[in-house]
Amino acid sequence: MTTPMNTAITLKQRPNGEVRDEDFEITQSPVRELQDGEFLIENKYLSLDPYMRPRLNDMQGYMDPVEIGAVIVGEAVGEVIASKTDAYQVGDIVTAYTGWQTHYIAKGDEPMIYKVDAKGLPLSVFLGAAGMPGRTGYFGLTEVGKPQTGETIVVSAASGAVGSLVGQVAKSMGLRVVGVAGGDQKCGYVTEELGFDACVDYKAGNLDADLAAACPNGIDIYFENVGGAVTRAVSKLLNKGSRVPVCGYVSAYNAEDMAAVETPFHVFGAMEEPPEHRFFLVTEWQEQHGEATALLANKIKDGQVKYRESVAEGIDNAVEAFRGMLKGKNFGKQVVKLG
């Protein structure tokens, strides 16, 4: 087999606010020979997700920051093209946290690598609706949100990879589902294609009034993805006994001083009767990874869950796509298709 060249994107310097091209470096190097117990993945798609932005900062969070010179973190789906382990065979399709690169050498017993049964679905869906974002939405809703039939749930970033899944599952469980998204196109998609009961355009300039009109019985569950003005508007409508799964707050991720950011925890914690709220990670339910992935893949195949993707072509366009995603320019899940 001809020695492949690995193209990777590494962190050159810490971003100050919005990420810039000069914060990253594209490197190329030949893939070394496999040792016993290893296998080689050729990535087909890279996942771009909001959580990656805080990890570029020099501050400790729930995961270690990316080191200068290291490959940018992230999940990918790819094909095994060489193997020296019985655990994986050439031709296997897997998801793995390879980072932003075209090739990745893994050990046969490495955790967080999973074989994919594509079920005739596009491979990219296992980075989105049937992947980490889908599982995040599913477990965040069912385990932290604790939905009950007849309740009202508000989902921010409703057209995105996590929010769109949350709303569709909540609707199937008998909830009134209200999305929050930016612009007529995204709001139309949320109601007309995803089946939400209503969607509030946060860019329209009437957020408080529009949200109150969409939630005449108040809000029982708020699935938090964005923070900022949406969080403040939601806080005024929360019912007694409400729950708030905090997935993230992307509106603050490009802030130059994260320590000065008003987080959802500040907003909810200052309330006279704070809702039940907590930050969660999908890895809390890691033992149910396979079960949840199969469940979501079947729902997608059966047409019960719909999704949309924004696809950037080529690893050279990953940084621009990432920058756009953090501004909400993507529509649905953002992935990078590799050649």
PELINZI-V438866 format. One record per helix or strand of 3 or more residues. SS is the DSSP state (helix for helix, strand for strand). FROM is the first residue (numbers start at 0). TO is the last residue. If there is no record, write none. Layout:
ss->SS from->FROM to->TO
ss->SS from->FROM to->TO
//
This chain:
ss->strand from->4 to->10
ss->helix from->20 to->22
ss->strand from->23 to->29
ss->strand from->37 to->47
ss->helix from->50 to->53
ss->strand from->75 to->82
ss->strand from->92 to->95
ss->strand from->102 to->106
ss->helix from->122 to->126
ss->helix from->131 to->144
ss->strand from->151 to->155
ss->helix from->160 to->171
ss->strand from->175 to->180
ss->helix from->183 to->192
ss->strand from->197 to->200
ss->helix from->206 to->213
ss->strand from->218 to->223
ss->helix from->227 to->234
ss->strand from->237 to->245
ss->helix from->249 to->251
ss->helix from->257 to->259
ss->helix from->263 to->268
ss->strand from->275 to->278
ss->helix from->281 to->300
ss->strand from->308 to->312
ss->helix from->314 to->325
ss->strand from->332 to->336
//
